[in-house]
């Protein structure tokens, strides 16, 4: 058995085609991410990947909708979303496939 730590991974991503990773694959990317209240991510979309976000704890706003524990948000390729932590948030993020360089910030987003 091998034991690793999330804080040793790049932004919580521990499965995917990057370093460091615990399981290298281009088929999928998986992360456990933690955000402090007030943290944000700019509006963006993926052209290839579907992004699935499961909120484990806390509350967030994604694409103008408040989401909380137990809710799962699925964004299809081309569908845009931003992210704002309304409280401290822990989530699981999955991207299928794990397409490299597939994050596009939406124009005009501050």
KEKOLMI-40434 format. One record per residue (C-alpha): residue number from 1; residue in three letters; x, z, y. Coordinates in nm, 2 decimals. Layout:
BEGIN
<pt i="NUM" aa="Ala" c1="X" c3="Z" c2="Y"/>
...
END
This chain:
BEGIN
<pt i="1" aa="Unk" c1="0.00" c3="0.00" c2="0.00"/>
<pt i="2" aa="Unk" c1="0.12" c3="-0.09" c2="0.35"/>
<pt i="3" aa="Unk" c1="-0.01" c3="0.08" c2="0.66"/>
<pt i="4" aa="Unk" c1="0.01" c3="-0.07" c2="1.01"/>
<pt i="5" aa="Unk" c1="-0.13" c3="0.03" c2="1.35"/>
<pt i="6" aa="Unk" c1="-0.36" c3="-0.16" c2="1.58"/>
<pt i="7" aa="Unk" c1="-0.15" c3="-0.06" c2="1.88"/>
<pt i="8" aa="Unk" c1="0.14" c3="-0.27" c2="1.73"/>
<pt i="9" aa="Unk" c1="-0.07" c3="-0.58" c2="1.73"/>
<pt i="10" aa="Unk" c1="-0.11" c3="-0.83" c2="2.02"/>
<pt i="11" aa="Unk" c1="-0.42" c3="-0.71" c2="2.21"/>
<pt i="12" aa="Unk" c1="-0.58" c3="-0.57" c2="1.89"/>
<pt i="13" aa="Unk" c1="-0.56" c3="-0.91" c2="1.70"/>
<pt i="14" aa="Unk" c1="-0.44" c3="-0.84" c2="1.35"/>
<pt i="15" aa="Unk" c1="-0.55" c3="-1.15" c2="1.15"/>
<pt i="16" aa="Unk" c1="-0.47" c3="-1.51" c2="1.27"/>
<pt i="17" aa="Unk" c1="-0.20" c3="-1.76" c2="1.34"/>
<pt i="18" aa="Unk" c1="0.02" c3="-1.56" c2="1.57"/>
<pt i="19" aa="Unk" c1="0.29" c3="-1.29" c2="1.57"/>
<pt i="20" aa="Unk" c1="0.27" c3="-1.01" c2="1.50"/>
<pt i="21" aa="Unk" c1="-0.01" c3="-1.03" c2="1.24"/>
<pt i="22" aa="Unk" c1="-0.10" c3="-0.86" c2="0.92"/>
<pt i="23" aa="Unk" c1="-0.24" c3="-1.18" c2="0.76"/>
<pt i="24" aa="Unk" c1="-0.13" c3="-1.52" c2="0.89"/>
<pt i="25" aa="Unk" c1="-0.40" c3="-1.79" c2="0.88"/>
<pt i="26" aa="Unk" c1="-0.55" c3="-2.05" c2="1.10"/>
<pt i="27" aa="Unk" c1="-0.89" c3="-2.02" c2="0.94"/>
<pt i="28" aa="Unk" c1="-1.00" c3="-1.71" c2="1.13"/>
<pt i="29" aa="Unk" c1="-0.89" c3="-1.45" c2="1.39"/>
<pt i="30" aa="Unk" c1="-0.99" c3="-1.09" c2="1.38"/>
<pt i="31" aa="Unk" c1="-0.94" c3="-0.81" c2="1.63"/>
<pt i="32" aa="Unk" c1="-1.04" c3="-0.45" c2="1.71"/>
<pt i="33" aa="Unk" c1="-1.04" c3="-0.43" c2="2.09"/>
<pt i="34" aa="Unk" c1="-1.07" c3="-0.13" c2="2.32"/>
<pt i="35" aa="Unk" c1="-1.17" c3="-0.16" c2="2.68"/>
<pt i="36" aa="Unk" c1="-1.18" c3="0.12" c2="2.94"/>
<pt i="37" aa="Unk" c1="-1.49" c3="0.14" c2="3.16"/>
<pt i="38" aa="Unk" c1="-1.46" c3="-0.12" c2="3.44"/>
<pt i="39" aa="Unk" c1="-1.23" c3="-0.36" c2="3.25"/>
<pt i="40" aa="Unk" c1="-1.33" c3="-0.73" c2="3.27"/>
<pt i="41" aa="Unk" c1="-1.25" c3="-1.06" c2="3.12"/>
<pt i="42" aa="Unk" c1="-1.32" c3="-1.39" c2="3.30"/>
<pt i="43" aa="Unk" c1="-1.59" c3="-1.63" c2="3.20"/>
<pt i="44" aa="Unk" c1="-1.46" c3="-1.87" c2="2.94"/>
<pt i="45" aa="Unk" c1="-1.56" c3="-2.08" c2="2.65"/>
<pt i="46" aa="Unk" c1="-1.41" c3="-2.22" c2="2.33"/>
<pt i="47" aa="Unk" c1="-1.43" c3="-2.59" c2="2.24"/>
<pt i="48" aa="Unk" c1="-1.37" c3="-2.55" c2="1.87"/>
<pt i="49" aa="Unk" c1="-1.42" c3="-2.18" c2="1.77"/>
<pt i="50" aa="Unk" c1="-1.74" c3="-1.98" c2="1.73"/>
<pt i="51" aa="Unk" c1="-1.68" c3="-1.63" c2="1.87"/>
<pt i="52" aa="Unk" c1="-1.86" c3="-1.33" c2="1.71"/>
<pt i="53" aa="Unk" c1="-1.84" c3="-0.99" c2="1.89"/>
<pt i="54" aa="Unk" c1="-1.97" c3="-0.67" c2="1.73"/>
<pt i="55" aa="Unk" c1="-2.01" c3="-0.37" c2="1.96"/>
<pt i="56" aa="Unk" c1="-1.90" c3="-0.06" c2="1.77"/>
<pt i="57" aa="Unk" c1="-1.93" c3="0.19" c2="2.06"/>
<pt i="58" aa="Unk" c1="-2.00" c3="0.19" c2="2.43"/>
<pt i="59" aa="Unk" c1="-2.19" c3="-0.06" c2="2.64"/>
<pt i="60" aa="Unk" c1="-2.08" c3="-0.40" c2="2.78"/>
<pt i="61" aa="Unk" c1="-2.22" c3="-0.69" c2="2.97"/>
<pt i="62" aa="Unk" c1="-2.17" c3="-1.04" c2="2.82"/>
<pt i="63" aa="Unk" c1="-2.31" c3="-1.35" c2="2.99"/>
<pt i="64" aa="Unk" c1="-2.54" c3="-1.13" c2="3.20"/>
<pt i="65" aa="Unk" c1="-2.68" c3="-0.93" c2="2.91"/>
<pt i="66" aa="Unk" c1="-2.62" c3="-0.57" c2="2.84"/>
<pt i="67" aa="Unk" c1="-2.52" c3="-0.50" c2="2.48"/>
<pt i="68" aa="Unk" c1="-2.44" c3="-0.18" c2="2.29"/>
<pt i="69" aa="Unk" c1="-2.36" c3="-0.02" c2="1.96"/>
<pt i="70" aa="Unk" c1="-2.47" c3="-0.22" c2="1.66"/>
<pt i="71" aa="Unk" c1="-2.54" c3="-0.54" c2="1.85"/>
<pt i="72" aa="Unk" c1="-2.36" c3="-0.86" c2="1.75"/>
<pt i="73" aa="Unk" c1="-2.31" c3="-1.15" c2="1.99"/>
<pt i="74" aa="Unk" c1="-2.25" c3="-1.50" c2="1.86"/>
<pt i="75" aa="Unk" c1="-2.12" c3="-1.76" c2="2.10"/>
<pt i="76" aa="Unk" c1="-2.11" c3="-2.12" c2="1.97"/>
<pt i="77" aa="Unk" c1="-1.84" c3="-2.37" c2="2.08"/>
<pt i="78" aa="Unk" c1="-1.90" c3="-2.47" c2="2.44"/>
<pt i="79" aa="Unk" c1="-2.11" c3="-2.16" c2="2.52"/>
<pt i="80" aa="Unk" c1="-1.96" c3="-1.95" c2="2.81"/>
<pt i="81" aa="Unk" c1="-1.94" c3="-1.58" c2="2.85"/>
<pt i="82" aa="Unk" c1="-1.77" c3="-1.32" c2="3.06"/>
<pt i="83" aa="Unk" c1="-1.72" c3="-0.96" c2="2.97"/>
<pt i="84" aa="Unk" c1="-1.75" c3="-0.63" c2="3.16"/>
<pt i="85" aa="Unk" c1="-1.71" c3="-0.28" c2="3.01"/>
<pt i="86" aa="Unk" c1="-2.00" c3="-0.07" c2="3.14"/>
<pt i="87" aa="Unk" c1="-1.84" c3="0.23" c2="2.96"/>
<pt i="88" aa="Unk" c1="-1.54" c3="0.27" c2="2.73"/>
<pt i="89" aa="Unk" c1="-1.60" c3="0.01" c2="2.46"/>
<pt i="90" aa="Unk" c1="-1.47" c3="-0.05" c2="2.11"/>
<pt i="91" aa="Unk" c1="-1.56" c3="-0.39" c2="1.95"/>
<pt i="92" aa="Unk" c1="-1.47" c3="-0.62" c2="1.66"/>
<pt i="93" aa="Unk" c1="-1.40" c3="-0.98" c2="1.76"/>
<pt i="94" aa="Unk" c1="-1.39" c3="-1.27" c2="1.52"/>
<pt i="95" aa="Unk" c1="-1.31" c3="-1.63" c2="1.60"/>
<pt i="96" aa="Unk" c1="-1.39" c3="-1.90" c2="1.34"/>
<pt i="97" aa="Unk" c1="-1.18" c3="-2.11" c2="1.30"/>
<pt i="98" aa="Unk" c1="-0.87" c3="-1.95" c2="1.45"/>
<pt i="99" aa="Unk" c1="-0.81" c3="-2.24" c2="1.68"/>
<pt i="100" aa="Unk" c1="-0.49" c3="-2.20" c2="1.89"/>
<pt i="101" aa="Unk" c1="-0.51" c3="-2.27" c2="2.26"/>
<pt i="102" aa="Unk" c1="-0.89" c3="-2.29" c2="2.25"/>
<pt i="103" aa="Unk" c1="-0.97" c3="-2.06" c2="2.54"/>
<pt i="104" aa="Unk" c1="-1.09" c3="-2.24" c2="2.86"/>
<pt i="105" aa="Unk" c1="-1.16" c3="-2.04" c2="3.17"/>
<pt i="106" aa="Unk" c1="-1.47" c3="-2.18" c2="3.35"/>
<pt i="107" aa="Unk" c1="-1.40" c3="-2.33" c2="3.69"/>
<pt i="108" aa="Unk" c1="-1.51" c3="-2.14" c2="3.99"/>
<pt i="109" aa="Unk" c1="-1.50" c3="-1.81" c2="3.81"/>
<pt i="110" aa="Unk" c1="-1.33" c3="-1.53" c2="4.00"/>
END
